Amino acid sequence: GPARQAMQAPFAVVAGSQSGAGAEGERGRGGGGGGASDDRDGSGVTAASLLELAVFFANLHVQTSDASPAVVLDTDVEHALADALADALEDADGAAGADAGADAGADAGA
């Protein structure tokens, strides 16, 4: 049924990289992405420990089910989503331009 299909759908485990969500709100500034030992908020949680936990969860799914999730960094997901959004907007602009051109041609021919 649908529940089984949802549970068997492919998925990924996203590991936080702490690449800019610092106390000063540096999100999206590009520079100073922080290394594996970066502990921006003083919580003791580092990007390396978050990646280690993500790999642990992925391995847990491999051992307990038929799932084999990929482990990706949040920054990779952000870049992929931004690229997909840019492509979708370009496609929408191109389609809108083609529709407008077809409408103008139909009006001129009438």
N, CA, C and O atoms as a GROMACS GRO file, in nm:
protein
  440
    1GLY      N    1   0.081  -0.119   0.000
    1GLY     CA    2   0.000   0.000   0.000
    1GLY      C    3   0.086   0.126   0.000
    1GLY      O    4   0.208   0.119  -0.013
    2PRO      N    5   0.022   0.239   0.014
    2PRO     CA    6   0.092   0.368   0.010
    2PRO      C    7   0.195   0.386   0.123
    2PRO      O    8   0.300   0.447   0.102
    3ALA      N    9   0.166   0.334   0.240
    3ALA     CA   10   0.260   0.349   0.352
    3ALA      C   11   0.390   0.274   0.321
    3ALA      O   12   0.499   0.324   0.349
    4ARG      N   13   0.377   0.156   0.264
    4ARG     CA   14   0.496   0.078   0.230
    4ARG      C   15   0.577   0.149   0.121
    4ARG      O   16   0.700   0.151   0.126
    5GLN      N   17   0.507   0.207   0.023
    5GLN     CA   18   0.576   0.280  -0.083
    5GLN      C   19   0.651   0.400  -0.026
    5GLN      O   20   0.763   0.429  -0.068
    6ALA      N   21   0.590   0.469   0.067
    6ALA     CA   22   0.656   0.584   0.129
    6ALA      C   23   0.778   0.541   0.210
    6ALA      O   24   0.881   0.609   0.208
    7MET      N   25   0.767   0.430   0.280
    7MET     CA   26   0.878   0.383   0.362
    7MET      C   27   0.992   0.326   0.277
    7MET      O   28   1.106   0.321   0.323
    8GLN      N   29   0.962   0.284   0.154
    8GLN     CA   30   1.065   0.228   0.069
    8GLN      C   31   1.123   0.330  -0.028
    8GLN      O   32   1.212   0.297  -0.107
    9ALA      N   33   1.075   0.452  -0.024
    9ALA     CA   34   1.126   0.556  -0.113
    9ALA      C   35   1.270   0.591  -0.078
    9ALA      O   36   1.307   0.588   0.040
   10PRO      N   37   1.350   0.623  -0.178
   10PRO     CA   38   1.490   0.661  -0.149
   10PRO      C   39   1.497   0.789  -0.066
   10PRO      O   40   1.412   0.877  -0.078
   11PHE      N   41   1.598   0.799   0.017
   11PHE     CA   42   1.617   0.918   0.099
   11PHE      C   43   1.765   0.936   0.128
   11PHE      O   44   1.847   0.848   0.102
   12ALA      N   45   1.798   1.051   0.180
   12ALA     CA   46   1.937   1.082   0.216
   12ALA      C   47   1.941   1.134   0.358
   12ALA      O   48   1.844   1.190   0.407
   13VAL      N   49   2.054   1.115   0.423
   13VAL     CA   50   2.078   1.170   0.556
   13VAL      C   51   2.162   1.296   0.534
   13VAL      O   52   2.270   1.291   0.475
   14VAL      N   53   2.112   1.410   0.581
   14VAL     CA   54   2.180   1.538   0.562
   14VAL      C   55   2.254   1.574   0.690
   14VAL      O   56   2.194   1.586   0.797
   15ALA      N   57   2.386   1.592   0.677
   15ALA     CA   58   2.470   1.628   0.792
   15ALA      C   59   2.490   1.778   0.793
   15ALA      O   60   2.520   1.839   0.690
   16GLY      N   61   2.473   1.838   0.908
   16GLY     CA   62   2.496   1.981   0.922
   16GLY      C   63   2.645   2.011   0.915
   16GLY      O   64   2.727   1.936   0.967
   17SER      N   65   2.679   2.122   0.851
   17SER     CA   66   2.820   2.158   0.838
   17SER      C   67   2.855   2.280   0.923
   17SER      O   68   2.972   2.315   0.935
   18GLN      N   69   2.756   2.344   0.980
   18GLN     CA   70   2.775   2.466   1.058
   18GLN      C   71   2.852   2.569   0.976
   18GLN      O   72   2.943   2.634   1.028
   19SER      N   73   2.815   2.583   0.849
   19SER     CA   74   2.893   2.666   0.759
   19SER      C   75   2.852   2.812   0.758
   19SER      O   76   2.891   2.884   0.666
   20GLY      N   77   2.776   2.858   0.853
   20GLY     CA   78   2.744   3.000   0.850
   20GLY      C   79   2.633   3.040   0.944
   20GLY      O   80   2.601   3.158   0.950
   21ALA      N   81   2.574   2.950   1.016
   21ALA     CA   82   2.466   2.986   1.106
   21ALA      C   83   2.522   3.019   1.243
   21ALA      O   84   2.479   2.964   1.345
   22GLY      N   85   2.618   3.108   1.245
   22GLY     CA   86   2.684   3.144   1.370
   22GLY      C   87   2.600   3.239   1.453
   22GLY      O   88   2.490   3.278   1.412
   23ALA      N   89   2.650   3.277   1.567
   23ALA     CA   90   2.577   3.364   1.658
   23ALA      C   91   2.552   3.502   1.599
   23ALA      O   92   2.456   3.569   1.636
   24GLU      N   93   2.640   3.544   1.506
   24GLU     CA   94   2.624   3.676   1.446
   24GLU      C   95   2.531   3.674   1.325
   24GLU      O   96   2.512   3.778   1.262
   25GLY      N   97   2.472   3.559   1.291
   25GLY     CA   98   2.383   3.549   1.177
   25GLY      C   99   2.456   3.564   1.046
   25GLY      O  100   2.413   3.640   0.959
   26GLU      N  101   2.567   3.492   1.029
   26GLU     CA  102   2.650   3.503   0.910
   26GLU      C  103   2.598   3.417   0.797
   26GLU      O  104   2.668   3.400   0.697
   27ARG      N  105   2.480   3.363   0.807
   27ARG     CA  106   2.428   3.272   0.706
   27ARG      C  107   2.432   3.335   0.568
   27ARG      O  108   2.383   3.446   0.547
   28GLY      N  109   2.492   3.263   0.474
   28GLY     CA  110   2.492   3.307   0.336
   28GLY      C  111   2.602   3.405   0.299
   28GLY      O  112   2.598   3.462   0.190
   29ARG      N  113   2.700   3.427   0.384
   29ARG     CA  114   2.807   3.521   0.353
   29ARG      C  115   2.917   3.460   0.269
   29ARG      O  116   3.006   3.532   0.223
   30GLY      N  117   2.915   3.333   0.248
   30GLY     CA  118   3.012   3.269   0.159
   30GLY      C  119   3.148   3.243   0.222
   30GLY      O  120   3.192   3.128   0.222
   31GLY      N  121   3.214   3.340   0.275
   31GLY     CA  122   3.349   3.321   0.328
   31GLY      C  123   3.349   3.262   0.467
   31GLY      O  124   3.249   3.269   0.539
   32GLY      N  125   3.461   3.204   0.504
   32GLY     CA  126   3.478   3.152   0.641
   32GLY      C  127   3.386   3.038   0.674
   32GLY      O  128   3.321   3.038   0.779
   33GLY      N  129   3.378   2.940   0.584
   33GLY     CA  130   3.285   2.829   0.601
   33GLY      C  131   3.312   2.741   0.719
   33GLY      O  132   3.230   2.655   0.751
   34GLY      N  133   3.421   2.756   0.785
   34GLY     CA  134   3.445   2.678   0.905
   34GLY      C  135   3.498   2.540   0.873
   34GLY      O  136   3.451   2.475   0.780
   35GLY      N  137   3.593   2.495   0.949
   35GLY     CA  138   3.651   2.364   0.927
   35GLY      C  139   3.577   2.258   1.004
   35GLY      O  140   3.473   2.284   1.065
   36ALA      N  141   3.632   2.136   1.000
   36ALA     CA  142   3.567   2.023   1.065
   36ALA      C  143   3.565   2.039   1.216
   36ALA      O  144   3.481   1.978   1.282
   37SER      N  145   3.654   2.119   1.271
   37SER     CA  146   3.656   2.134   1.416
   37SER      C  147   3.592   2.265   1.461
   37SER      O  148   3.606   2.305   1.576
   38ASP      N  149   3.521   2.331   1.371
   38ASP     CA  150   3.459   2.460   1.400
   38ASP      C  151   3.344   2.442   1.498
   38ASP      O  152   3.250   2.367   1.472
   39ASP      N  153   3.350   2.512   1.609
   39ASP     CA  154   3.246   2.507   1.712
   39ASP      C  155   3.199   2.650   1.734
   39ASP      O  156   3.237   2.714   1.832
   40ARG      N  157   3.116   2.701   1.644
   40ARG     CA  158   3.078   2.842   1.644
   40ARG      C  159   2.998   2.886   1.765
   40ARG      O  160   3.018   2.996   1.815
   41ASP      N  161   2.907   2.801   1.812
   41ASP     CA  162   2.818   2.845   1.918
   41ASP      C  163   2.861   2.799   2.057
   41ASP      O  164   2.790   2.822   2.155
   42GLY      N  165   2.977   2.734   2.067
   42GLY     CA  166   3.027   2.691   2.197
   42GLY      C  167   2.955   2.571   2.254
   42GLY      O  168   2.972   2.539   2.372
   43SER      N  169   2.873   2.503   2.174
   43SER     CA  170   2.795   2.390   2.224
   43SER      C  171   2.876   2.261   2.232
   43SER      O  172   2.830   2.163   2.292
   44GLY      N  173   2.996   2.260   2.174
   44GLY     CA  174   3.076   2.139   2.172
   44GLY      C  175   3.044   2.050   2.053
   44GLY      O  176   3.108   1.947   2.034
   45VAL      N  177   2.945   2.089   1.972
   45VAL     CA  178   2.909   2.012   1.853
   45VAL      C  179   2.986   2.068   1.734
   45VAL      O  180   2.977   2.187   1.704
   46THR      N  181   3.060   1.982   1.667
   46THR     CA  182   3.137   2.025   1.551
   46THR      C  183   3.080   1.962   1.425
   46THR      O  184   3.000   1.869   1.430
   47ALA      N  185   3.124   2.015   1.311
   47ALA     CA  186   3.080   1.959   1.184
   47ALA      C  187   3.124   1.814   1.171
   47ALA      O  188   3.052   1.731   1.115
   48ALA      N  189   3.242   1.783   1.224
   48ALA     CA  190   3.292   1.645   1.217
   48ALA      C  191   3.203   1.551   1.299
   48ALA      O  192   3.175   1.440   1.256
   49SER      N  193   3.160   1.596   1.416
   49SER     CA  194   3.074   1.510   1.498
   49SER      C  195   2.936   1.494   1.435
   49SER      O  196   2.874   1.389   1.448
   50LEU      N  197   2.886   1.599   1.368
   50LEU     CA  198   2.758   1.589   1.299
   50LEU      C  199   2.767   1.492   1.181
   50LEU      O  200   2.674   1.415   1.156
   51LEU      N  201   2.878   1.497   1.108
   51LEU     CA  202   2.898   1.404   0.998
   51LEU      C  203   2.910   1.261   1.049
   51LEU      O  204   2.856   1.168   0.988
   52GLU      N  205   2.978   1.244   1.160
   52GLU     CA  206   2.992   1.111   1.220
   52GLU      C  207   2.855   1.055   1.260
   52GLU      O  208   2.828   0.937   1.238
   53LEU      N  209   2.769   1.138   1.316
   53LEU     CA  210   2.634   1.094   1.352
   53LEU      C  211   2.551   1.062   1.228
   53LEU      O  212   2.474   0.966   1.229
   54ALA      N  213   2.566   1.140   1.122
   54ALA     CA  214   2.493   1.114   0.998
   54ALA      C  215   2.532   0.979   0.940
   54ALA      O  216   2.447   0.903   0.894
   55VAL      N  217   2.661   0.949   0.941
   55VAL     CA  218   2.708   0.819   0.891
   55VAL      C  219   2.655   0.707   0.980
   55VAL      O  220   2.617   0.601   0.930
   56PHE      N  221   2.651   0.730   1.110
   56PHE     CA  222   2.596   0.631   1.203
   56PHE      C  223   2.450   0.601   1.170
   56PHE      O  224   2.411   0.485   1.162
   57PHE      N  225   2.369   0.706   1.150
   57PHE     CA  226   2.227   0.687   1.118
   57PHE      C  227   2.210   0.616   0.983
   57PHE      O  228   2.123   0.530   0.969
   58ALA      N  229   2.291   0.652   0.886
   58ALA     CA  230   2.283   0.586   0.755
   58ALA      C  231   2.316   0.437   0.769
   58ALA      O  232   2.247   0.352   0.713
   59ASN      N  233   2.421   0.406   0.842
   59ASN     CA  234   2.459   0.266   0.864
   59ASN      C  235   2.352   0.191   0.943
   59ASN      O  236   2.329   0.072   0.918
   60LEU      N  237   2.288   0.258   1.035
   60LEU     CA  238   2.179   0.196   1.112
   60LEU      C  239   2.065   0.156   1.018
   60LEU      O  240   2.008   0.048   1.033
   61HIS      N  241   2.032   0.241   0.923
   61HIS     CA  242   1.927   0.208   0.826
   61HIS      C  243   1.969   0.092   0.737
   61HIS      O  244   1.887   0.008   0.702
   62VAL      N  245   2.095   0.087   0.700
   62VAL     CA  246   2.144  -0.024   0.618
   62VAL      C  247   2.131  -0.155   0.693
   62VAL      O  248   2.092  -0.256   0.635
   63GLN      N  249   2.162  -0.156   0.821
   63GLN     CA  250   2.160  -0.278   0.901
   63GLN      C  251   2.019  -0.323   0.937
   63GLN      O  252   1.995  -0.443   0.950
   64THR      N  253   1.926  -0.229   0.953
   64THR     CA  254   1.794  -0.266   1.003
   64THR      C  255   1.686  -0.271   0.896
   64THR      O  256   1.573  -0.311   0.924
   65SER      N  257   1.719  -0.232   0.773
   65SER     CA  258   1.618  -0.234   0.666
   65SER      C  259   1.688  -0.251   0.532
   65SER      O  260   1.809  -0.270   0.525
   66ASP      N  261   1.611  -0.245   0.426
   66ASP     CA  262   1.668  -0.256   0.292
   66ASP      C  263   1.714  -0.122   0.239
   66ASP      O  264   1.750  -0.111   0.122
   67ALA      N  265   1.712  -0.019   0.323
   67ALA     CA  266   1.749   0.116   0.279
   67ALA      C  267   1.900   0.132   0.273
   67ALA      O  268   1.974   0.071   0.350
   68SER      N  269   1.942   0.216   0.181
   68SER     CA  270   2.084   0.248   0.168
   68SER      C  271   2.096   0.398   0.139
   68SER      O  272   2.124   0.438   0.025
   69PRO      N  273   2.075   0.481   0.241
   69PRO     CA  274   2.073   0.626   0.217
   69PRO      C  275   2.212   0.684   0.193
   69PRO      O  276   2.312   0.635   0.244
   70ALA      N  277   2.214   0.788   0.113
   70ALA     CA  278   2.337   0.864   0.092
   70ALA      C  279   2.353   0.962   0.208
   70ALA      O  280   2.254   1.004   0.268
   71VAL      N  281   2.476   0.997   0.238
   71VAL     CA  282   2.504   1.100   0.338
   71VAL      C  283   2.557   1.221   0.263
   71VAL      O  284   2.657   1.213   0.192
   72VAL      N  285   2.488   1.335   0.280
   72VAL     CA  286   2.528   1.458   0.211
   72VAL      C  287   2.537   1.572   0.312
   72VAL      O  288   2.473   1.569   0.417
   73LEU      N  289   2.618   1.672   0.279
   73LEU     CA  290   2.629   1.790   0.365
   73LEU      C  291   2.517   1.889   0.332
   73LEU      O  292   2.470   1.894   0.219
   74ASP      N  293   2.476   1.965   0.431
   74ASP     CA  294   2.370   2.062   0.409
   74ASP      C  295   2.408   2.166   0.304
   74ASP      O  296   2.322   2.214   0.230
   75THR      N  297   2.535   2.200   0.296
   75THR     CA  298   2.577   2.299   0.196
   75THR      C  299   2.560   2.244   0.055
   75THR      O  300   2.526   2.318  -0.037
   76ASP      N  301   2.584   2.113   0.036
   76ASP     CA  302   2.564   2.051  -0.094
   76ASP      C  303   2.416   2.054  -0.133
   76ASP      O  304   2.382   2.077  -0.248
   77VAL      N  305   2.331   2.029  -0.036
   77VAL     CA  306   2.187   2.032  -0.061
   77VAL      C  307   2.143   2.174  -0.097
   77VAL      O  308   2.065   2.193  -0.190
   78GLU      N  309   2.193   2.273  -0.024
   78GLU     CA  310   2.158   2.412  -0.054
   78GLU      C  311   2.199   2.450  -0.195
   78GLU      O  312   2.122   2.515  -0.266
   79HIS      N  313   2.320   2.411  -0.237
   79HIS     CA  314   2.367   2.443  -0.372
   79HIS      C  315   2.284   2.372  -0.477
   79HIS      O  316   2.249   2.432  -0.580
   80ALA      N  317   2.251   2.246  -0.453
   80ALA     CA  318   2.171   2.170  -0.549
   80ALA      C  319   2.031   2.229  -0.562
   80ALA      O  320   1.978   2.239  -0.672
   81LEU      N  321   1.972   2.269  -0.449
   81LEU     CA  322   1.838   2.330  -0.454
   81LEU      C  323   1.842   2.464  -0.524
   81LEU      O  324   1.751   2.497  -0.600
   82ALA      N  325   1.946   2.542  -0.500
   82ALA     CA  326   1.958   2.672  -0.566
   82ALA      C  327   1.973   2.654  -0.716
   82ALA      O  328   1.912   2.728  -0.794
   83ASP      N  329   2.053   2.557  -0.758
   83ASP     CA  330   2.071   2.530  -0.901
   83ASP      C  331   1.940   2.482  -0.965
   83ASP      O  332   1.905   2.525  -1.075
   84ALA      N  333   1.868   2.394  -0.895
   84ALA     CA  334   1.742   2.343  -0.948
   84ALA      C  335   1.639   2.456  -0.959
   84ALA      O  336   1.563   2.461  -1.056
   85LEU      N  337   1.637   2.545  -0.861
   85LEU     CA  338   1.545   2.658  -0.865
   85LEU      C  339   1.579   2.751  -0.980
   85LEU      O  340   1.490   2.798  -1.050
   86ALA      N  341   1.707   2.779  -1.000
   86ALA     CA  342   1.749   2.866  -1.110
   86ALA      C  343   1.710   2.804  -1.244
   86ALA      O  344   1.664   2.874  -1.333
   87ASP      N  345   1.730   2.672  -1.259
   87ASP     CA  346   1.692   2.604  -1.383
   87ASP      C  347   1.541   2.610  -1.406
   87ASP      O  348   1.496   2.634  -1.518
   88ALA      N  349   1.464   2.590  -1.299
   88ALA     CA  350   1.319   2.594  -1.311
   88ALA      C  351   1.271   2.735  -1.350
   88ALA      O  352   1.180   2.749  -1.431
   89LEU      N  353   1.333   2.837  -1.292
   89LEU     CA  354   1.295   2.974  -1.325
   89LEU      C  355   1.331   3.007  -1.470
   89LEU      O  356   1.255   3.076  -1.539
   90GLU      N  357   1.446   2.959  -1.516
   90GLU     CA  358   1.485   2.981  -1.656
   90GLU      C  359   1.387   2.912  -1.750
   90GLU      O  360   1.347   2.969  -1.851
   91ASP      N  361   1.348   2.789  -1.716
   91ASP     CA  362   1.252   2.716  -1.798
   91ASP      C  363   1.118   2.788  -1.802
   91ASP      O  364   1.054   2.797  -1.906
   92ALA      N  365   1.075   2.839  -1.686
   92ALA     CA  366   0.947   2.911  -1.679
   92ALA      C  367   0.953   3.039  -1.760
   92ALA      O  368   0.857   3.073  -1.829
   93ASP      N  369   1.065   3.111  -1.752
   93ASP     CA  370   1.081   3.235  -1.830
   93ASP      C  371   1.082   3.204  -1.979
   93ASP      O  372   1.021   3.277  -2.058
   94GLY      N  373   1.150   3.098  -2.017
   94GLY     CA  374   1.155   3.058  -2.158
   94GLY      C  375   1.018   3.018  -2.210
   94GLY      O  376   0.981   3.053  -2.322
   95ALA      N  377   0.944   2.944  -2.130
   95ALA     CA  378   0.810   2.901  -2.170
   95ALA      C  379   0.716   3.020  -2.179
   95ALA      O  380   0.633   3.027  -2.269
   96ALA      N  381   0.728   3.114  -2.086
   96ALA     CA  382   0.643   3.233  -2.088
   96ALA      C  383   0.674   3.318  -2.211
   96ALA      O  384   0.584   3.373  -2.274
   97GLY      N  385   0.801   3.327  -2.246
   97GLY     CA  386   0.840   3.403  -2.364
   97GLY      C  387   0.790   3.337  -2.492
   97GLY      O  388   0.747   3.406  -2.585
   98ALA      N  389   0.796   3.204  -2.498
   98ALA     CA  390   0.747   3.131  -2.615
   98ALA      C  391   0.597   3.145  -2.628
   98ALA      O  392   0.546   3.160  -2.739
   99ASP      N  393   0.525   3.140  -2.516
   99ASP     CA  394   0.380   3.157  -2.519
   99ASP      C  395   0.343   3.297  -2.564
   99ASP      O  396   0.250   3.314  -2.643
  100ALA      N  397   0.415   3.396  -2.516
  100ALA     CA  398   0.387   3.534  -2.554
  100ALA      C  399   0.414   3.554  -2.703
  100ALA      O  400   0.338   3.624  -2.771
  101GLY      N  401   0.520   3.493  -2.754
  101GLY     CA  402   0.551   3.503  -2.896
  101GLY      C  403   0.446   3.434  -2.982
  101GLY      O  404   0.410   3.485  -3.088
  102ALA      N  405   0.396   3.320  -2.938
  102ALA     CA  406   0.292   3.248  -3.010
  102ALA      C  407   0.162   3.328  -3.010
  102ALA      O  408   0.092   3.333  -3.111
  103ASP      N  409   0.128   3.390  -2.896
  103ASP     CA  410   0.007   3.474  -2.888
  103ASP      C  411   0.018   3.593  -2.981
  103ASP      O  412  -0.078   3.627  -3.049
  104ALA      N  413   0.134   3.656  -2.985
  104ALA     CA  414   0.153   3.773  -3.070
  104ALA      C  415   0.143   3.734  -3.217
  104ALA      O  416   0.087   3.808  -3.298
  105GLY      N  417   0.197   3.618  -3.252
  105GLY     CA  418   0.188   3.570  -3.390
  105GLY      C  419   0.046   3.537  -3.429
  105GLY      O  420   0.005   3.562  -3.543
  106ALA      N  421  -0.031   3.480  -3.336
  106ALA     CA  422  -0.172   3.447  -3.363
  106ALA      C  423  -0.254   3.575  -3.380
  106ALA      O  424  -0.343   3.581  -3.465
  107ASP      N  425  -0.223   3.678  -3.300
  107ASP     CA  426  -0.294   3.806  -3.312
  107ASP      C  427  -0.264   3.873  -3.444
  107ASP      O  428  -0.353   3.932  -3.505
  108ALA      N  429  -0.141   3.865  -3.489
  108ALA     CA  430  -0.100   3.931  -3.613
  108ALA      C  431  -0.161   3.862  -3.734
  108ALA      O  432  -0.191   3.926  -3.835
  109GLY      N  433  -0.180   3.731  -3.724
  109GLY     CA  434  -0.235   3.655  -3.835
  109GLY      C  435  -0.386   3.666  -3.845
  109GLY      O  436  -0.442   3.626  -3.947
  110ALA      N  437  -0.453   3.718  -3.746
  110ALA     CA  438  -0.600   3.722  -3.746
  110ALA      C  439  -0.657   3.840  -3.815
  110ALA      O  440  -0.779   3.856  -3.821
   0.00000   0.00000   0.00000
